[in-house]
Each structure stands twice: as C-alpha cells, then as structure tokens.
C-alpha cells in the first residue's frame, strides 16, 4: 500500500477520471479471506498467503531486506536470518501496518517478548532513523534500494524463506469483475508483468 501501488494507482486514476477507488491496507491472509467472502473485488497480497479458491496473477517480486547504518557490525554480512539480527535495536512501522504485523509475528516466534526500540509512521522515516544509527530494520527491497542511494545505509538480504515473497493480484474470478475493476486489474497486470495471464489457485 505504501511502496508499489501509489504510483500505479495514480496513473490509473489520472487515465480514468470517472473511476473511484476504496483501498484498505490489511494483512495478506485477511485480504484473501475478504476476497473469498466477496467483501472485496480485488486484492494485492503476498504469495505466502493461502489463496485457495481465488484467481491470481503475479505482479512483481517484493523480497524483504535488512537495512543497517554504515559501519554497523552487520553491514558486511552477505546474508542473514531474522534470528541473527534480533539482538540489535530494531525500528519498525506503527502497529496498523500489515507489513510490520508480519515481521512482528515472525520475530516473536523466535524470541518471546521481543519488541521494537521505536515505531515510526513511514518506511522513509524508519530508513532515515536507521541511517542515523538509531537501530536496524526490515523493509521491502525497493525501499532499501531507494533509501541506500539517498542516505548511504547498507542492505543485507534476509535468508528466511518467508522474506522471499512475490506480490500477487487476486480476485474471486477475473472474468466476473465489474467493468471498472476489470480495467484496474488489466492495468496492474500490464504495468507490472507484461500482461501475465491470470493463474487459478
């Protein structure tokens, strides 16, 4: 909701001035449930979610990476797991963030009672605080690459399987979408993956 979709949705709405869009951020599992229950027409979610009964099209890889300050003890590590980094002060997003809820759940499975040093309102703010030495964080690769260019922080790939995720576009049935939603679905697929054909899961 904060990394890949805003520029795409802005282009779509500019090209279709009569269309409106109601978008809500939810964890991937909740998005899949909302689609199956017909509470939503279209969803963007991680391929780690159970998408049984839905039609899906891959949008783009969205792996997660650790970001650390320049000169940090982990800066020269080629790959690490989340468990390897939990001893370091950790920064994250607010509790309502679907991305942060997933990372929190993974961290607390590894270490009961684990918590953040600080939570901030945006990935950009998290990245700036990391660059200034306040802690480390896990962010999508696109954010890590952008912020590394801007502030010189260091990126470390996460070796955990759950971090190597791909974003999917999902619907109960692409063929049964209302015309405006079908236009949006086609636009997102064309813009991100060269008109990849929908895949039934």
ZAKOLDO-463522 format. One record per atom (N, C-alpha, C): residue number from 1; chain; x, y, z; atom name; residue in three letters. Coordinates in steps of 0.05 Angstrom, whole numbers. Layout:
! ZAKOLDO-463522
   seq   mol       xx       yy       zz   atom   type
   NUM     A        X        Y        Z     CA    ALA
...
This chain:
! ZAKOLDO-463522
   seq   mol       xx       yy       zz   atom   type
     1     A       16      -24        0      N    UNK
     1     A        0        0        0     CA    UNK
     1     A       17       25        0      C    UNK
     2     A       42       24        9      N    UNK
     2     A       58       48       11     CA    UNK
     2     A       82       48       -8      C    UNK
     3     A       88       26      -21      N    UNK
     3     A      112       24      -38     CA    UNK
     3     A      105       22      -67      C    UNK
     4     A       93        1      -76      N    UNK
     4     A       88       -4     -104     CA    UNK
     4     A       63        7     -115      C    UNK
     5     A       41        8      -99      N    UNK
     5     A       15       15     -111     CA    UNK
     5     A       10       44     -115      C    UNK
     6     A       19       63      -98      N    UNK
     6     A       12       91     -102     CA    UNK
     6     A       18      102     -130      C    UNK
     7     A       42       98     -141      N    UNK
     7     A       47      110     -168     CA    UNK
     7     A       30       97     -189      C    UNK
     8     A       25       70     -186      N    UNK
     8     A        9       56     -206     CA    UNK
     8     A      -20       66     -205      C    UNK
     9     A      -31       68     -181      N    UNK
     9     A      -58       76     -178     CA    UNK
     9     A      -62      105     -186      C    UNK
    10     A      -42      122     -182      N    UNK
    10     A      -44      150     -191     CA    UNK
    10     A      -46      151     -221      C    UNK
    11     A      -29      135     -235      N    UNK
    11     A      -31      134     -264     CA    UNK
    11     A      -58      124     -274      C    UNK
    12     A      -68      103     -261      N    UNK
    12     A      -94       92     -269     CA    UNK
    12     A     -116      113     -265      C    UNK
    13     A     -117      126     -242      N    UNK
    13     A     -139      145     -237     CA    UNK
    13     A     -137      170     -255      C    UNK
    14     A     -112      178     -261      N    UNK
    14     A     -109      200     -280     CA    UNK
    14     A     -120      193     -308      C    UNK
    15     A     -116      168     -315      N    UNK
    15     A     -125      159     -342     CA    UNK
    15     A     -155      153     -342      C    UNK
    16     A     -168      149     -319      N    UNK
    16     A     -196      142     -317     CA    UNK
    16     A     -210      161     -297      C    UNK
    17     A     -214      186     -304      N    UNK
    17     A     -224      206     -285     CA    UNK
    17     A     -252      200     -274      C    UNK
    18     A     -267      182     -287      N    UNK
    18     A     -294      176     -276     CA    UNK
    18     A     -294      153     -256      C    UNK
    19     A     -271      140     -252      N    UNK
    19     A     -269      118     -233     CA    UNK
    19     A     -262      127     -205      C    UNK
    20     A     -272      113     -185      N    UNK
    20     A     -265      117     -157     CA    UNK
    20     A     -254       91     -146      C    UNK
    21     A     -240       93     -124      N    UNK
    21     A     -227       70     -112     CA    UNK
    21     A     -227       72      -82      C    UNK
    22     A     -235       50      -69      N    UNK
    22     A     -234       48      -40     CA    UNK
    22     A     -214       27      -33      C    UNK
    23     A     -190       35      -22      N    UNK
    23     A     -169       17      -16     CA    UNK
    23     A     -164       16       14      C    UNK
    24     A     -161       -8       25      N    UNK
    24     A     -155      -12       53     CA    UNK
    24     A     -131      -30       56      C    UNK
    25     A     -113      -23       74      N    UNK
    25     A      -90      -40       80     CA    UNK
    25     A      -97      -61      100      C    UNK
    26     A      -91      -87       93      N    UNK
    26     A      -97     -110      110     CA    UNK
    26     A      -74     -130      107      C    UNK
    27     A      -70     -147      127      N    UNK
    27     A      -51     -169      123     CA    UNK
    27     A      -60     -187      100      C    UNK
    28     A      -41     -201       88      N    UNK
    28     A      -48     -217       64     CA    UNK
    28     A      -69     -238       69      C    UNK
    29     A      -68     -251       92      N    UNK
    29     A      -88     -272       98     CA    UNK
    29     A     -116     -259      100      C    UNK
    30     A     -118     -235      111      N    UNK
    30     A     -144     -222      114     CA    UNK
    30     A     -154     -213       86      C    UNK
    31     A     -136     -205       69      N    UNK
    31     A     -144     -198       41     CA    UNK
    31     A     -156     -222       27      C    UNK
    32     A     -142     -245       29      N    UNK
    32     A     -152     -270       17     CA    UNK
    32     A     -180     -277       27      C    UNK
    33     A     -183     -275       54      N    UNK
    33     A     -210     -281       65     CA    UNK
    33     A     -231     -261       55      C    UNK
    34     A     -224     -236       53      N    UNK
    34     A     -244     -216       44     CA    UNK
    34     A     -252     -221       15      C    UNK
    35     A     -233     -230       -1      N    UNK
    35     A     -240     -237      -29     CA    UNK
    35     A     -258     -261      -30      C    UNK
    36     A     -251     -282      -15      N    UNK
    36     A     -268     -306      -15     CA    UNK
    36     A     -296     -300       -5      C    UNK
    37     A     -299     -282       14      N    UNK
    37     A     -325     -275       25     CA    UNK
    37     A     -339     -253        9      C    UNK
    38     A     -327     -245      -13      N    UNK
    38     A     -338     -224      -31     CA    UNK
    38     A     -341     -197      -17      C    UNK
    39     A     -324     -192        3      N    UNK
    39     A     -324     -166       16     CA    UNK
    39     A     -305     -146        1      C    UNK
    40     A     -290     -157      -18      N    UNK
    40     A     -272     -141      -35     CA    UNK
    40     A     -272     -153      -63      C    UNK
    41     A     -267     -137      -83      N    UNK
    41     A     -267     -146     -110     CA    UNK
    41     A     -239     -154     -120      C    UNK
    42     A     -219     -141     -110      N    UNK
    42     A     -192     -144     -120     CA    UNK
    42     A     -173     -140      -96      C    UNK
    43     A     -151     -155      -96      N    UNK
    43     A     -131     -152      -74     CA    UNK
    43     A     -103     -156      -84      C    UNK
    44     A      -84     -143      -71      N    UNK
    44     A      -56     -147      -75     CA    UNK
    44     A      -44     -159      -50      C    UNK
    45     A      -32     -182      -51      N    UNK
    45     A      -24     -197      -27     CA    UNK
    45     A        1     -213      -33      C    UNK
    46     A       14     -223      -12      N    UNK
    46     A       38     -239      -14     CA    UNK
    46     A       31     -267      -22      C    UNK
    47     A       49     -279      -37      N    UNK
    47     A       45     -307      -45     CA    UNK
    47     A       48     -327      -22      C    UNK
    48     A       55     -317        2      N    UNK
    48     A       55     -335       25     CA    UNK
    48     A       27     -340       36      C    UNK
    49     A        8     -324       28      N    UNK
    49     A      -20     -328       38     CA    UNK
    49     A      -33     -351       24      C    UNK
    50     A      -53     -362       37      N    UNK
    50     A      -70     -384       26     CA    UNK
    50     A      -89     -371        7      C    UNK
    51     A      -86     -376      -19      N    UNK
    51     A     -103     -364      -40     CA    UNK
    51     A     -121     -385      -53      C    UNK
    52     A     -127     -407      -38      N    UNK
    52     A     -145     -427      -49     CA    UNK
    52     A     -171     -415      -56      C    UNK
    53     A     -182     -423      -80      N    UNK
    53     A     -207     -413      -89     CA    UNK
    53     A     -207     -386     -103      C    UNK
    54     A     -183     -374     -105      N    UNK
    54     A     -180     -348     -118     CA    UNK
    54     A     -165     -350     -144      C    UNK
    55     A     -169     -332     -162      N    UNK
    55     A     -152     -330     -186     CA    UNK
    55     A     -131     -309     -180      C    UNK
    56     A     -106     -316     -188      N    UNK
    56     A      -83     -298     -182     CA    UNK
    56     A      -66     -294     -206      C    UNK
    57     A      -54     -270     -207      N    UNK
    57     A      -34     -263     -227     CA    UNK
    57     A      -10     -252     -213      C    UNK
    58     A       15     -261     -219      N    UNK
    58     A       39     -249     -206     CA    UNK
    58     A       43     -220     -215      C    UNK
    59     A       49     -202     -196      N    UNK
    59     A       54     -175     -203     CA    UNK
    59     A       84     -169     -204      C    UNK
    60     A       98     -173     -181      N    UNK
    60     A      127     -168     -181     CA    UNK
    60     A      139     -181     -156      C    UNK
    61     A      165     -188     -157      N    UNK
    61     A      179     -196     -133     CA    UNK
    61     A      179     -173     -113      C    UNK
    62     A      177     -180      -87      N    UNK
    62     A      177     -160      -66     CA    UNK
    62     A      192     -171      -41      C    UNK
    63     A      217     -180      -45      N    UNK
    63     A      231     -191      -22     CA    UNK
    63     A      237     -170       -1      C    UNK
    64     A      240     -180       24      N    UNK
    64     A      247     -162       46     CA    UNK
    64     A      277     -163       52      C    UNK
    65     A      288     -140       60      N    UNK
    65     A      317     -138       66     CA    UNK
    65     A      321     -124       93      C    UNK
    66     A      343     -131      105      N    UNK
    66     A      351     -117      129     CA    UNK
    66     A      367      -92      121      C    UNK
    67     A      361      -69      133      N    UNK
    67     A      377      -45      129     CA    UNK
    67     A      391      -38      155      C    UNK
    68     A      416      -30      153      N    UNK
    68     A      433      -23      176     CA    UNK
    68     A      448        2      170      C    UNK
    69     A      458       16      191      N    UNK
    69     A      474       40      186     CA    UNK
    69     A      501       33      174      C    UNK
    70     A      513       52      161      N    UNK
    70     A      541       49      151     CA    UNK
    70     A      559       44      175      C    UNK
    71     A      577       24      172      N    UNK
    71     A      595       18      194     CA    UNK
    71     A      584       -1      215      C    UNK
    72     A      559      -10      212      N    UNK
    72     A      547      -28      231     CA    UNK
    72     A      560      -56      229      C    UNK
    73     A      559      -71      252      N    UNK
    73     A      571      -97      252     CA    UNK
    73     A      559     -116      231      C    UNK
    74     A      534     -112      223      N    UNK
    74     A      521     -129      203     CA    UNK
    74     A      525     -119      175      C    UNK
    75     A      538      -95      171      N    UNK
    75     A      539      -83      145     CA    UNK
    75     A      554     -100      124      C    UNK
    76     A      573     -115      133      N    UNK
    76     A      589     -131      114     CA    UNK
    76     A      579     -160      110      C    UNK
    77     A      557     -167      124      N    UNK
    77     A      547     -194      122     CA    UNK
    77     A      532     -197       96      C    UNK
    78     A      537     -220       82      N    UNK
    78     A      525     -224       56     CA    UNK
    78     A      495     -231       58      C    UNK
    79     A      488     -248       76      N    UNK
    79     A      461     -256       81     CA    UNK
    79     A      457     -263      110      C    UNK
    80     A      434     -258      122      N    UNK
    80     A      429     -266      149     CA    UNK
    80     A      400     -273      153      C    UNK
    81     A      394     -287      174      N    UNK
    81     A      366     -292      181     CA    UNK
    81     A      356     -271      200      C    UNK
    82     A      330     -270      204      N    UNK
    82     A      319     -251      223     CA    UNK
    82     A      329     -258      251      C    UNK
    83     A      332     -283      257      N    UNK
    83     A      342     -291      284     CA    UNK
    83     A      369     -280      289      C    UNK
    84     A      386     -278      268      N    UNK
    84     A      413     -267      272     CA    UNK
    84     A      413     -238      280      C    UNK
    85     A      392     -224      274      N    UNK
    85     A      392     -195      278     CA    UNK
    85     A      375     -185      302      C    UNK
    86     A      361     -203      315      N    UNK
    86     A      343     -194      336     CA    UNK
    86     A      357     -183      361      C    UNK
    87     A      382     -188      364      N    UNK
    87     A      397     -177      386     CA    UNK
    87     A      402     -147      383      C    UNK
    88     A      399     -136      359      N    UNK
    88     A      404     -108      354     CA    UNK
    88     A      379      -91      357      C    UNK
    89     A      381      -66      365      N    UNK
    89     A      357      -49      368     CA    UNK
    89     A      342      -48      341      C    UNK
    90     A      316      -51      342      N    UNK
    90     A      300      -55      318     CA    UNK
    90     A      280      -33      316      C    UNK
    91     A      278      -21      292      N    UNK
    91     A      259        0      286     CA    UNK
    91     A      237      -11      267      C    UNK
    92     A      213       -1      270      N    UNK
    92     A      191      -10      253     CA    UNK
    92     A      169       10      249      C    UNK
    93     A      148        1      235      N    UNK
    93     A      125       18      230     CA    UNK
    93     A      105       15      252      C    UNK
    94     A       84       32      251      N    UNK
    94     A       62       31      271     CA    UNK
    94     A       48        4      270      C    UNK
    95     A       33       -2      290      N    UNK
    95     A       20      -28      293     CA    UNK
    95     A        0      -35      272      C    UNK
    96     A      -12      -14      259      N    UNK
    96     A      -32      -19      239     CA    UNK
    96     A      -21      -28      212      C    UNK
    97     A        6      -27      209      N    UNK
    97     A       18      -35      184     CA    UNK
    97     A       17      -65      180      C    UNK
    98     A        7      -74      157      N    UNK
    98     A        6     -103      151     CA    UNK
    98     A       34     -115      149      C    UNK
    99     A       52     -100      137      N    UNK
    99     A       79     -109      134     CA    UNK
    99     A       92     -113      161      C    UNK
   100     A       88      -93      179      N    UNK
   100     A      101      -95      205     CA    UNK
   100     A       88     -117      222      C    UNK
   101     A       62     -121      219      N    UNK
   101     A       49     -143      234     CA    UNK
   101     A       62     -170      227      C    UNK
   102     A       68     -174      201      N    UNK
   102     A       80     -199      193     CA    UNK
   102     A      108     -202      205      C    UNK
   103     A      124     -181      204      N    UNK
   103     A      151     -182      215     CA    UNK
   103     A      151     -186      245      C    UNK
   104     A      132     -173      259      N    UNK
   104     A      129     -176      287     CA    UNK
   104     A      123     -205      294      C    UNK
   105     A      104     -217      280      N    UNK
   105     A       97     -245      285     CA    UNK
   105     A      121     -263      281      C    UNK
   106     A      136     -259      261      N    UNK
   106     A      160     -276      256     CA    UNK
   106     A      180     -272      279      C    UNK
   107     A      185     -248      287      N    UNK
   107     A      204     -242      308     CA    UNK
   107     A      196     -255      334      C    UNK
   108     A      170     -253      341      N    UNK
   108     A      161     -263      367     CA    UNK
   108     A      159     -294      367      C    UNK
   109     A      158     -306      344      N    UNK
   109     A      160     -335      343     CA    UNK
   109     A      189     -344      351      C    UNK
   110     A      208     -327      344      N    UNK
   110     A      236     -333      350     CA    UNK
   110     A      244     -326      379      C    UNK
   111     A      232     -304      389      N    UNK
   111     A      240     -294      415     CA    UNK
   111     A      216     -282      429      C    UNK
   112     A      206     -297      449      N    UNK
   112     A      182     -288      464     CA    UNK
   112     A      188     -261      478      C    UNK
   113     A      169     -243      477      N    UNK
   113     A      172     -217      490     CA    UNK
   113     A      189     -197      474      C    UNK
   114     A      198     -205      451      N    UNK
   114     A      214     -186      435     CA    UNK
   114     A      197     -162      427      C    UNK
   115     A      210     -138      426      N    UNK
   115     A      195     -114      418     CA    UNK
   115     A      214      -94      404      C    UNK
   116     A      202      -74      393      N    UNK
   116     A      216      -53      378     CA    UNK
   116     A      229      -33      396      C    UNK
   117     A      251      -21      387      N    UNK
   117     A      261        2      401     CA    UNK
   117     A      244       26      396      C    UNK
   118     A      234       29      372      N    UNK
   118     A      218       52      364     CA    UNK
   118     A      201       45      340      C    UNK
   119     A      177       56      339      N    UNK
   119     A      159       54      316     CA    UNK
   119     A      155       82      304      C    UNK
   120     A      154       82      277      N    UNK
   120     A      151      108      263     CA    UNK
   120     A      128      105      243      C    UNK
   121     A      122      128      230      N    UNK
   121     A       98      129      214     CA    UNK
   121     A      101      122      185      C    UNK
   122     A      126      120      175      N    UNK
   122     A      130      113      147     CA    UNK
   122     A      157       98      143      C    UNK
   123     A      159       84      121      N    UNK
   123     A      184       70      115     CA    UNK
   123     A      207       89      110      C    UNK
   124     A      201      113      100      N    UNK
   124     A      221      133       96     CA    UNK
   124     A      233      142      123      C    UNK
   125     A      215      147      142      N    UNK
   125     A      224      155      169     CA    UNK
   125     A      240      133      182      C    UNK
   126     A      231      108      179      N    UNK
   126     A      247       86      190     CA    UNK
   126     A      274       85      178      C    UNK
   127     A      276       88      152      N    UNK
   127     A      302       87      138     CA    UNK
   127     A      320      109      146      C    UNK
   128     A      309      133      150      N    UNK
   128     A      326      156      158     CA    UNK
   128     A      337      151      186      C    UNK
   129     A      320      141      204      N    UNK
   129     A      330      135      231     CA    UNK
   129     A      351      113      232      C    UNK
   130     A      348       93      214      N    UNK
   130     A      369       73      212     CA    UNK
   130     A      395       85      202      C    UNK
   131     A      393      102      182      N    UNK
   131     A      417      115      171     CA    UNK
   131     A      432      132      192      C    UNK
   132     A      416      143      211      N    UNK
   132     A      428      159      232     CA    UNK
   132     A      438      143      256      C    UNK
   133     A      435      117      255      N    UNK
   133     A      447      100      275     CA    UNK
   133     A      428       92      298      C    UNK
   134     A      402       96      295      N    UNK
   134     A      383       91      317     CA    UNK
   134     A      377       61      319      C    UNK
   135     A      382       45      299      N    UNK
   135     A      376       17      300     CA    UNK
   135     A      377        5      273      C    UNK
   136     A      365      -19      270      N    UNK
   136     A      364      -33      244     CA    UNK
   136     A      334      -38      238      C    UNK
   137     A      328      -46      213      N    UNK
   137     A      300      -51      206     CA    UNK
   137     A      299      -71      183      C    UNK
   138     A      274      -80      177      N    UNK
   138     A      269      -97      154     CA    UNK
   138     A      248      -82      137      C    UNK
   139     A      255      -78      111      N    UNK
   139     A      238      -64       93     CA    UNK
   139     A      237      -78       66      C    UNK
   140     A      218      -72       49      N    UNK
   140     A      218      -83       22     CA    UNK
   140     A      243      -74        6      C    UNK
   141     A      252      -92      -12      N    UNK
   141     A      276      -86      -27     CA    UNK
   141     A      275      -59      -42      C    UNK
   142     A      252      -53      -53      N    UNK
   142     A      250      -27      -68     CA    UNK
   142     A      256       -4      -50      C    UNK
   143     A      246       -5      -25      N    UNK
   143     A      252       17       -6     CA    UNK
   143     A      281       17        2      C    UNK
   144     A      292       -7        7      N    UNK
   144     A      321       -9       15     CA    UNK
   144     A      339        3       -7      C    UNK
   145     A      333       -3      -32      N    UNK
   145     A      350        7      -54     CA    UNK
   145     A      348       37      -57      C    UNK
   146     A      323       47      -55      N    UNK
   146     A      319       76      -57     CA    UNK
   146     A      333       91      -35      C    UNK
   147     A      329       82      -10      N    UNK
   147     A      340       96       13     CA    UNK
   147     A      370       92       15      C    UNK
   148     A      381       70        5      N    UNK
   148     A      410       67        4     CA    UNK
   148     A      423       88      -13      C    UNK
   149     A      410       94      -36      N    UNK
   149     A      421      114      -54     CA    UNK
   149     A      419      142      -41      C    UNK
   150     A      397      146      -26      N    UNK
   150     A      393      173      -14     CA    UNK
   150     A      410      178       11      C    UNK
   151     A      413      158       27      N    UNK
   151     A      426      163       53     CA    UNK
   151     A      450      145       60      C    UNK
   152     A      457      127       42      N    UNK
   152     A      481      112       46     CA    UNK
   152     A      479       89       66      C    UNK
   153     A      455       82       74      N    UNK
   153     A      452       59       92     CA    UNK
   153     A      459       33       77      C    UNK
   154     A      464       11       91      N    UNK
   154     A      473      -14       79     CA    UNK
   154     A      450      -34       79      C    UNK
   155     A      449      -50       57      N    UNK
   155     A      428      -70       54     CA    UNK
   155     A      439      -98       58      C    UNK
   156     A      424     -115       72      N    UNK
   156     A      432     -143       77     CA    UNK
   156     A      409     -161       70      C    UNK
   157     A      411     -178       49      N    UNK
   157     A      388     -196       43     CA    UNK
   157     A      381     -214       66      C    UNK
   158     A      355     -219       70      N    UNK
   158     A      346     -238       90     CA    UNK
   158     A      344     -266       78      C    UNK
   159     A      355     -286       92      N    UNK
   159     A      355     -313       82     CA    UNK
   159     A      330     -329       89      C    UNK
   160     A      312     -317      106      N    UNK
   160     A      288     -331      114     CA    UNK
   160     A      270     -335       89      C    UNK
   161     A      258     -359       87      N    UNK
   161     A      240     -364       64     CA    UNK
   161     A      217     -346       62      C    UNK
   162     A      205     -338       85      N    UNK
   162     A      182     -320       85     CA    UNK
   162     A      188     -292       74      C    UNK
   163     A      214     -285       74      N    UNK
   163     A      222     -258       65     CA    UNK
   163     A      224     -257       34      C    UNK
   164     A      226     -280       21      N    UNK
   164     A      229     -280       -8     CA    UNK
   164     A      202     -282      -21      C    UNK
   165     A      187     -261      -19      N    UNK
   165     A      159     -262      -27     CA    UNK
   165     A      155     -249      -55      C    UNK
   166     A      132     -256      -67      N    UNK
   166     A      123     -244      -92     CA    UNK
   166     A       95     -233      -87      C    UNK
   167     A       90     -209      -98      N    UNK
   167     A       63     -198      -96     CA    UNK
   167     A       45     -209     -118      C    UNK
   168     A       21     -216     -110      N    UNK
   168     A        1     -226     -128     CA    UNK
   168     A      -23     -207     -129      C    UNK
   169     A      -36     -206     -153      N    UNK
   169     A      -62     -194     -155     CA    UNK
   169     A      -82     -216     -155      C    UNK
   170     A     -103     -214     -138      N    UNK
   170     A     -122     -236     -134     CA    UNK
   170     A     -150     -226     -136      C    UNK
   171     A     -168     -244     -144      N    UNK
   171     A     -197     -238     -146     CA    UNK
   171     A     -212     -264     -144      C    UNK
   172     A     -237     -263     -135      N    UNK
   172     A     -253     -288     -136     CA    UNK
   172     A     -254     -299     -164      C    UNK
   173     A     -257     -282     -184      N    UNK
   173     A     -256     -290     -212     CA    UNK
   173     A     -251     -265     -229      C    UNK
   174     A     -228     -266     -243      N    UNK
   174     A     -222     -242     -260     CA    UNK
   174     A     -244     -238     -281      C    UNK
   175     A     -256     -260     -291      N    UNK
   175     A     -276     -257     -312     CA    UNK
   175     A     -302     -246     -303      C    UNK
   176     A     -307     -246     -276      N    UNK
   176     A     -332     -237     -265     CA    UNK
   176     A     -330     -209     -253      C    UNK
   177     A     -307     -196     -256      N    UNK
   177     A     -304     -169     -243     CA    UNK
   177     A     -322     -148     -257      C    UNK
   178     A     -332     -129     -242      N    UNK
   178     A     -345     -106     -255     CA    UNK
   178     A     -327      -92     -274      C    UNK
   179     A     -338      -78     -294      N    UNK
   179     A     -320      -66     -315     CA    UNK
   179     A     -298      -49     -304      C    UNK
   180     A     -304      -31     -285      N    UNK
   180     A     -283      -13     -275     CA    UNK
   180     A     -261      -28     -261      C    UNK
   181     A     -269      -48     -245      N    UNK
   181     A     -249      -64     -231     CA    UNK
   181     A     -233      -81     -250      C    UNK
   182     A     -246      -91     -271      N    UNK
   182     A     -231     -107     -292     CA    UNK
   182     A     -211      -89     -306      C    UNK
   183     A     -218      -63     -310      N    UNK
   183     A     -198      -45     -322     CA    UNK
   183     A     -174      -41     -304      C    UNK
   184     A     -179      -38     -278      N    UNK
   184     A     -157      -35     -259     CA    UNK
   184     A     -140      -60     -259      C    UNK
   185     A     -152      -84     -258      N    UNK
   185     A     -137     -109     -257     CA    UNK
   185     A     -119     -111     -282      C    UNK
   186     A     -130     -106     -305      N    UNK
   186     A     -114     -107     -330     CA    UNK
   186     A      -92      -87     -330      C    UNK
   187     A      -97      -63     -320      N    UNK
   187     A      -77      -42     -319     CA    UNK
   187     A      -54      -51     -301      C    UNK
   188     A      -60      -62     -277      N    UNK
   188     A      -39      -70     -258     CA    UNK
   188     A      -22      -93     -270      C    UNK
   189     A      -35     -112     -282      N    UNK
   189     A      -20     -135     -294     CA    UNK
   189     A       -3     -125     -317      C    UNK
   190     A      -14     -108     -334      N    UNK
   190     A        2      -98     -357     CA    UNK
   190     A       26      -81     -348      C    UNK
   191     A       21      -65     -327      N    UNK
   191     A       41      -46     -318     CA    UNK
   191     A       64      -59     -303      C    UNK
   192     A       59      -83     -291      N    UNK
   192     A       80      -95     -274     CA    UNK
   192     A       92     -120     -285      C    UNK
   193     A       77     -134     -302      N    UNK
   193     A       88     -160     -311     CA    UNK
   193     A       83     -167     -340      C    UNK
   194     A       79     -146     -356      N    UNK
   194     A       76     -151     -385     CA    UNK
   194     A       52     -169     -392      C    UNK
   195     A       29     -163     -380      N    UNK
   195     A        4     -177     -386     CA    UNK
   195     A        7     -207     -381      C    UNK
   196     A       17     -214     -357      N    UNK
   196     A       18     -242     -350     CA    UNK
   196     A      -10     -253     -347      C    UNK
   197     A      -16     -276     -358      N    UNK
   197     A      -43     -288     -357     CA    UNK
   197     A      -50     -295     -328      C    UNK
   198     A      -75     -291     -320      N    UNK
   198     A      -83     -299     -293     CA    UNK
   198     A      -81     -329     -289      C    UNK
   199     A      -74     -336     -265      N    UNK
   199     A      -69     -364     -258     CA    UNK
   199     A      -89     -372     -236      C    UNK
   200     A     -103     -395     -240      N    UNK
   200     A     -122     -404     -219     CA    UNK
   200     A     -107     -419     -198      C    UNK
   201     A     -112     -412     -172      N    UNK
   201     A     -100     -426     -149     CA    UNK
   201     A     -120     -444     -136      C    UNK
